[in-house]
Amino acid sequence: MPASGSESTMANNLLLEMGMPRSICQLVHDLIDAGSDSCSSSAPASVDEALWDLTQMKTNPQSFLFDCMCPKKALDTTRLFGNADEHLFGRDGETSALMVAKNKILAHVHMEKSNSDSFSSQGDIFLCESAFLHGYPGSGKSALLHSLITVCNDEQWFVLGCKFDKKAAPHMILSKAFDDFFGKYGRSNEGIHYDEFNGICRHIFSTVDSDGFDQLCDILPNFARIFPLLANGSKPQDQGARISSMDKVGSAQKRLQNLFHIILKSLCSAGRPVLFTLDDLQWSESSVMDFLAEYVVSRQDASEVPRGACRQGILIAGTYRSNAVNKSDDFIESIGFLKDPERDNVTMLAVGELAQVDINLLISTRLCLPLRYTRELAGLVAIKTRGNPFFVIQFLRCIVQNKMVWFSAKSHRWIWDNDTVDMQMISDGVAELLTTTFSQLPFTLMQTMKIVSCLGSQVEESTIDALNARNEVLSFDMHEELPSAVKEGIMEKAGPVYQFTHDIIQQTVYDLIPATNRILLHKTLGKALLKSASNNPTTHLLATFDDSLKASSLLVKLLASNSKFEEARSNCLSILSSLGEVFPSEVSLPLVLNELSVIETSLRSITFDQMRQLPPMTDRKKLNAMQFLNMLCMYSVISKPMLLPLLSCRMVKLMMEYGMCNDGIVGLVTAGYSLFLFTEDIPLASTIGRVSELLVDASPERHVLRSRVCNELYTTLKMIEQPWHAVVALYPGLYKSAMLSGDVENAMICRWSYISAGYWVAAMDLDGCFKHLLMCIKEVAKYKQNAMLYNTMALFHSCSCLSGRSDHDIELKSLDELNDIGEKTNSAFLVWQTFMIRMSTHFWMREYMAVAEISEKHSEKHPSSQQKRILHVLRCFYEGLAYCSLARDTKEVKWRILSRNALINISQFEITMSKYNFENKSKLLQAEFHYLDGDLESAESAYKASIKSACTHNFIHEEALAYELYGFFCVENNMIGKGSEQFHIAVDKYKTWGAMKKAENLQHFIEDELDYSKWISDRKQAEEGHALTVLLPQPAGAETESADDGVMDDAPKVSQGGAKGSVTAASSCSSTAPPMAPSPPACTPEEGTAKPSAAGNKRRGNKGDSRMNRAVTLKMDNNDVSLVEALQNGGFNFRGLNEAGRPHHKVFDQDDVSLVQRKNQLLRRIRLEKKKKKDEEGCD
């Protein structure tokens, strides 16, 4: 009578109560269950399986018998993340063949001889066996070689090993093998009798001449240590006349080979078997195998047999990659020379993939579970890894790390869900391994794969039926080829859907289609599908996204990836129109604001619970429309942001009316993003962002969604209120989510966003940013994502400029070229990026007039792009500081108005968004504006507050900037020592950020233009007790600032009873404390000149430049003279000044200094001269 499930459970519980180990209880349970009608997959299929369980419990009780309750201990037992398990699964045949070759050598060397002097030839005493393992990378060739080495070491063989690589010269690796031998045995005599090793050394010593001995000592340091007294070349000539004169005349390489032959002969003559291993021969040269082949042939052909010679044997074992070697390669031919014509002494072993049964044994052993429990998991792993041992281990590590396989303390075992594991993508390495076999696939299969690759990462059977119906695409039935693709591991099937196993495979197949034919093929597929739809209206293909719309969507993606955004957007709008979603051809700001008012009304009280209660969307037509709206949103962010409010509003309406879907979540995020861009309702935008993030996290497709909304949700809505550095830290996870889901397009966006955000907020130093950008450029180029490629190149220019690095081998487009591409392709995002990078670079280099010119031209040319972005905050910040400086230099009212507007905007951001992110920026702008108004006391306080805030919130680049501007404030108000200190701190901060070029420029200013003479003169007067005239009395009880501010307190003191801005002259000159290191130059007051530069020469354009001196005089004598005229009359000649439309930052003088820089220098000199004059008048 069959047992019932309850009986097996009762038996299990009874045994547990008796204290029996769970493994035994479970085995009894499964045996009883095997006899039930509802037998589970874990029940033993045979007695052998039950015996295997019992054997494991007996031989390995710690892992298979006793209970494990500690997850850490269970993880350690798997040995997935620690030292590798030495056991080789599924390699019994290869191991056996290696042992046969080894045993032949061992038996020969230790063979008993009836007459030791009866050898007729060298061939009677010398024996060579060779074994070469070949296979794909990761197949376990090296592991097999290491197992052979272990056995031979245990049996006291002489072992020499070479592991070749791409970087080291093969002859150096060969030399290292011999050197390592002498290093191992020469120091400890481990495993070898002293007499044997001494005999080897004597044989070598007596065989080589003095030159050869010296050469061996040079290339084998451990050999030289054995003969410390002779290593300097003092070996007597008469002891070494064994190498003929012809050998000496030979080439250096040939002579070296002869020396190595002598060493190898000495080792073989010691009475022990020798193992010589050659790992990764594909990286070696033919000379290595020629060296061994010549040695073997010379030993086999020798006719002279020394009296009393012992048997000699050498086993040569090597590995090489099958996919990296051709049969015609030289070292393959050299292997042929090792063959003995009289016997089979060369073994070639192909190391292939592991069988599923071997993978099951591996997993069972690692997880300490019976084979029947891991059988289904082993099947999945075999498919995902192609049986490659390396990738099997990597895949197991990955699913354990991703919590797809986890240890249950309750069940005392590892558990998993097969469906979840099946979702894990194969690794890049497996994908690349598969692509190497494409050339061996049948023609019809490859043609089918090319068609499918045009349709994306997956295709439904109905789409194949539609393409097969008319035979216009291919002349054969593609259905017949798809099962072969699954068998080859190129695709996998789930219900009616075929899917590529990895995006690399899909991309590789797609790249096999000539670039000129791709768009034509996409159109051909689209037409074929539409014709099929029109001929079968009952199953109209436009009703299903995965059929005809799949071809259209892939065409849109192809156009977008090639920066053809206008065409991509036009295609999307056309398809949406056919789906009943029509949009106006022209989009105006009033229309945008009207749509946003609708969003504001409908989402004002939005909550997570409210959105979760929406039913799922089931209308196929609306689902298709939502997917194209989603796609159109992604490309509109890049090319036409003003379309976003209309798209997101439509998506929210459809979601509210027809139900929830993943694309609806994207629409909700985009609605919040649109509110931030075009309205002042930032709190609502932030609320929508929080609700959207909860919906994303709750979705089963969260990996896809996270990467899709990277820009809108993470780069924008989360940054409204959260610390920027904390948000930047999320991007690597978003990139992994995208790659895990196979979404390469959004993965590249996530990667670029991580680097871009890290650059702008200094979440990574510029050196790290430089390296990340190089890798990103190569990756986006690999995946043909041109839009991201251009944006990455633009950011690379700024990073390279500030860091001063140019050590790269990539071909970059200039910023002008990138801007032209953006204009021609209507990529508003690229145009905005190139503008921000160009403007910010000029800002950091203090070229403020260029900042103003570039900003004005951009605003005039692109008025519709003035919507807010997070970078808009930085634009306001940079422009505001530039306008403040220009207002002080030129006294023009427009710069004051613009700087005040910037201050108002930044202050509003601080209030409505995040004090954490904007406080230091607001304080610094306040400081500059106070300085502009002459309120020096408030200015200094704001400078210090900005420094403190930037330091607290880890904005090191803006902390450096605050120190720099504070330094200029101090210097321009006659606090030279204090200003010097701030400048030096700023230089250090810029260097920490990685802005070496910026630090260098500031250092040049300190050395070339900072006037230390007045500071030194004032200090000298103070030391002599001569007080300067005090303009206003020092208020009684005035307290100095605390040193905790990190800024020296030689600031100007202001009278409380007088007007703000009146500075006591004594405050800057009576202090006896010197500035912080490095100290000002030790020049005398009589010198009265600026300190020379580090190179010992004055830079042109500084205070020692007569041209600049004349320009200063001309401008101060006649204010009606323009800056350019003053510079030209002073003696500067500017190339291209009169060219129409050429901006001043692209006009250079004879010293290759831009006109903008010269104007800035002139303005700064004029400002300093005026200050100096004013101070002198006050003292009088």
VENVENRA-V808217 format. One record per backbone hydrogen bond with DSSP energy under -1.0 kcal/mol. NH is the residue of the N-H (numbers start at 0). CO is the residue of the C=O. Records with the same first field share a line. If there is no record, write none. Layout:
NH = CO, CO
//
This chain:
7 = 3
8 = 4
9 = 5
10 = 6
11 = 7
12 = 8
13 = 9
14 = 10
15 = 11
16 = 12
17 = 13
18 = 15
19 = 14
24 = 20
25 = 21
26 = 22
27 = 23
28 = 24
29 = 25
30 = 26
31 = 27
32 = 28
33 = 29
34 = 31
35 = 32
42 = 39
49 = 45
50 = 46
51 = 47
52 = 48
53 = 49
54 = 50
55 = 51
56 = 52
57 = 53
58 = 54
59 = 55
63 = 59
64 = 60
65 = 60
73 = 69
74 = 70
75 = 71
76 = 72
77 = 73
94 = 90
95 = 91
96 = 92
97 = 93
98 = 94
99 = 95
100 = 96
101 = 97
102 = 98
103 = 99
104 = 100
105 = 101
106 = 102
107 = 103
108 = 104
109 = 105
110 = 107
117 = 114
121 = 301
123 = 120
124 = 121
125 = 121
126 = 311
128 = 313
129 = 344
130 = 315
131 = 346
132 = 317
133 = 348
134 = 319
138 = 135
143 = 139
144 = 140
145 = 141
146 = 142
147 = 143
148 = 144
149 = 145
150 = 146
151 = 147
152 = 148
153 = 149
154 = 150
155 = 152
156 = 151
157 = 272
159 = 274
161 = 276
163 = 278
172 = 168
173 = 169
174 = 170
175 = 171
176 = 172
177 = 173
178 = 174
179 = 175
180 = 176
181 = 177
182 = 178
183 = 179
184 = 180
185 = 181
187 = 183
188 = 184
191 = 188
196 = 192
197 = 193
198 = 194
199 = 195
200 = 196
201 = 197
202 = 198
203 = 199
204 = 200
205 = 201
207 = 203
212 = 208
213 = 209
214 = 210
215 = 211
216 = 212
217 = 213
218 = 214
219 = 215
223 = 219
224 = 220
230 = 226
232 = 229
238 = 235
239 = 236
247 = 243
248 = 244
249 = 245
254 = 250
255 = 251
256 = 252
257 = 253
258 = 254
259 = 255
260 = 256
261 = 257
262 = 258
263 = 259
264 = 260
265 = 261
266 = 262
267 = 263
268 = 264
269 = 266
273 = 312
274 = 157
275 = 314
276 = 159
277 = 316
278 = 161
280 = 318
282 = 279
283 = 280
287 = 284
289 = 285
290 = 286
291 = 287
292 = 288
293 = 289
294 = 290
295 = 291
296 = 292
297 = 293
298 = 294
299 = 295
300 = 296
308 = 305
311 = 124
313 = 126
314 = 273
315 = 128
316 = 275
317 = 130
318 = 277
319 = 132
321 = 134
323 = 320
324 = 321
328 = 325
332 = 328
333 = 329
334 = 330
337 = 334
338 = 335
342 = 339
344 = 342
346 = 129
348 = 131
350 = 133
353 = 386
358 = 354
359 = 355
360 = 356
361 = 357
362 = 358
363 = 359
364 = 360
365 = 361
366 = 362
368 = 363
372 = 369
377 = 373
378 = 374
379 = 375
380 = 376
381 = 377
382 = 378
383 = 379
384 = 380
385 = 381
387 = 384
389 = 137
391 = 387
392 = 388
393 = 389
394 = 390
395 = 391
396 = 392
397 = 393
398 = 394
399 = 395
400 = 396
401 = 397
402 = 399
403 = 398
404 = 398
405 = 414
407 = 412
411 = 407
412 = 407
414 = 405
420 = 416
421 = 417
423 = 420
425 = 500
430 = 426
431 = 427
432 = 428
433 = 429
434 = 430
435 = 431
436 = 433
437 = 434
439 = 436
440 = 437
445 = 441
446 = 442
447 = 443
448 = 444
449 = 445
450 = 446
451 = 447
452 = 448
453 = 449
454 = 451
458 = 497
460 = 495
463 = 459
464 = 460
465 = 461
466 = 462
467 = 463
468 = 464
480 = 477
481 = 477
484 = 480
485 = 481
486 = 482
487 = 483
488 = 485
489 = 484
490 = 484
491 = 498
493 = 496
496 = 493
497 = 458
498 = 491
499 = 456
500 = 489
505 = 501
506 = 502
507 = 503
508 = 504
509 = 505
510 = 506
512 = 509
516 = 513
520 = 516
521 = 517
522 = 518
523 = 519
524 = 520
525 = 521
526 = 522
527 = 523
528 = 524
529 = 525
530 = 526
531 = 527
532 = 528
533 = 529
534 = 530
538 = 535
539 = 536
542 = 539
543 = 540
546 = 543
551 = 547
552 = 548
553 = 549
554 = 550
555 = 551
556 = 552
557 = 553
558 = 554
559 = 555
560 = 556
561 = 557
562 = 559
563 = 558
564 = 562
567 = 563
568 = 564
569 = 565
570 = 566
571 = 567
572 = 568
573 = 569
574 = 570
575 = 571
576 = 572
577 = 573
578 = 574
579 = 576
580 = 575
591 = 587
592 = 588
593 = 589
594 = 590
595 = 591
596 = 592
597 = 593
598 = 594
599 = 595
600 = 596
601 = 597
602 = 598
605 = 602
610 = 606
611 = 607
612 = 608
613 = 610
616 = 659
622 = 618
623 = 619
624 = 620
625 = 621
626 = 622
627 = 623
628 = 624
629 = 625
630 = 626
631 = 627
632 = 628
633 = 629
634 = 630
635 = 631
636 = 632
638 = 634
639 = 635
642 = 639
643 = 640
646 = 642
647 = 643
648 = 644
649 = 645
650 = 646
651 = 647
652 = 648
653 = 649
654 = 650
655 = 651
656 = 652
657 = 653
658 = 654
659 = 614
664 = 660
665 = 661
666 = 662
667 = 663
668 = 664
669 = 665
670 = 666
671 = 667
672 = 668
673 = 669
674 = 670
675 = 671
676 = 672
677 = 673
678 = 674
681 = 679
684 = 680
685 = 681
686 = 682
687 = 683
688 = 684
689 = 685
690 = 686
691 = 687
692 = 688
693 = 689
694 = 690
695 = 691
696 = 692
697 = 693
701 = 698
704 = 700
705 = 701
706 = 702
707 = 703
708 = 704
709 = 706
712 = 708
713 = 708
714 = 709
716 = 711
717 = 712
721 = 717
726 = 722
727 = 723
728 = 724
729 = 726
730 = 727
733 = 729
734 = 730
735 = 731
736 = 732
737 = 733
738 = 734
739 = 735
740 = 736
742 = 737
743 = 741
746 = 742
747 = 743
748 = 744
749 = 745
750 = 746
751 = 747
752 = 748
753 = 749
754 = 750
755 = 751
756 = 752
757 = 753
758 = 754
759 = 755
760 = 756
762 = 757
763 = 757
765 = 992
768 = 764
769 = 765
770 = 766
771 = 767
772 = 768
773 = 769
774 = 770
775 = 771
776 = 772
777 = 773
778 = 774
779 = 775
780 = 776
781 = 777
782 = 778
783 = 780
784 = 779
785 = 560, 783
788 = 784
789 = 785
790 = 786
791 = 787
792 = 788
793 = 789
794 = 790
795 = 791
796 = 792
797 = 793
798 = 794
799 = 795
800 = 796
801 = 797
802 = 798
803 = 799
807 = 805
817 = 813
818 = 814
819 = 815
820 = 816
821 = 817
822 = 818
823 = 819
824 = 820
826 = 821
827 = 825
828 = 637
830 = 826
831 = 827
832 = 828
833 = 829
834 = 830
835 = 831
836 = 832
837 = 833
838 = 834
839 = 835
840 = 836
841 = 837
842 = 838
843 = 839
844 = 840
845 = 842
846 = 841
847 = 845
850 = 846
851 = 847
852 = 848
853 = 849
854 = 850
855 = 851
856 = 852
857 = 853
858 = 854
859 = 855
860 = 856
861 = 857
864 = 861
865 = 862
867 = 676
872 = 869
874 = 870
875 = 871
876 = 872
877 = 873
878 = 874
879 = 875
880 = 876
881 = 877
882 = 878
883 = 879
884 = 880
885 = 881
886 = 882
887 = 883
888 = 884
889 = 885
890 = 886
895 = 891
896 = 892
897 = 893
898 = 894
899 = 895
900 = 896
901 = 897
902 = 898
903 = 899
904 = 900
905 = 901
906 = 902
907 = 903
908 = 904
909 = 905
910 = 906
911 = 907
912 = 908
917 = 913
918 = 914
921 = 917
922 = 918
923 = 919
924 = 920
925 = 921
926 = 922
927 = 923
928 = 924
929 = 925
930 = 926
931 = 927
932 = 928
934 = 929
935 = 933
938 = 934
939 = 935
940 = 936
941 = 937
942 = 938
943 = 939
944 = 940
945 = 941
946 = 942
947 = 943
948 = 944
949 = 945
950 = 946
951 = 947
952 = 948
953 = 950
954 = 949
955 = 953
958 = 954
959 = 955
960 = 956
961 = 957
962 = 958
963 = 959
964 = 960
965 = 961
966 = 962
967 = 963
968 = 964
969 = 965
970 = 966
971 = 967
973 = 970
974 = 969
978 = 974
979 = 975
980 = 976
981 = 977
982 = 978
983 = 979
984 = 980
985 = 981
986 = 982
987 = 983
988 = 984
989 = 985
990 = 986
991 = 987
992 = 988
993 = 989
994 = 989
995 = 993
996 = 801
997 = 801
998 = 994
999 = 995
1000 = 996
1001 = 997
1002 = 998
1003 = 999
1004 = 1000
1005 = 1001
1006 = 1002
1007 = 1003
1008 = 1004
1009 = 1004
1011 = 1009
1015 = 1011
1016 = 1012
1017 = 1013
1018 = 1014
1019 = 1015
1020 = 1016
1021 = 1017
1022 = 1018
1023 = 1019
1024 = 1021
1025 = 1020
1037 = 1034
1044 = 1041
1045 = 1042
1061 = 1058
1063 = 1052
1067 = 1064
1069 = 1065
1082 = 1080
1086 = 1083
1087 = 1083
1095 = 1092
1101 = 1098
1104 = 1101
1108 = 1104
1109 = 1105
1110 = 1106
1111 = 1107
1112 = 1108
1113 = 1109
1114 = 1110
1115 = 1111
1116 = 1112
1117 = 1113
1120 = 1117
1125 = 1121
1126 = 1122
1127 = 1123
1128 = 1124
1129 = 1125
1131 = 1126
1134 = 1147
1138 = 1135
1141 = 1138
1145 = 1142
1146 = 1143
1148 = 1152
1151 = 1148
1154 = 1146
1157 = 1153
1158 = 1154
1159 = 1155
1160 = 1156
1161 = 1157
1162 = 1158
1163 = 1159
1164 = 1160
1165 = 1161
1166 = 1162
1167 = 1163
1168 = 1164
1169 = 1165
1170 = 1166
1171 = 1167
1172 = 1168
1173 = 1169
1174 = 1170
1175 = 1171
1176 = 1172
1177 = 1173
1178 = 1174
1179 = 1175
//
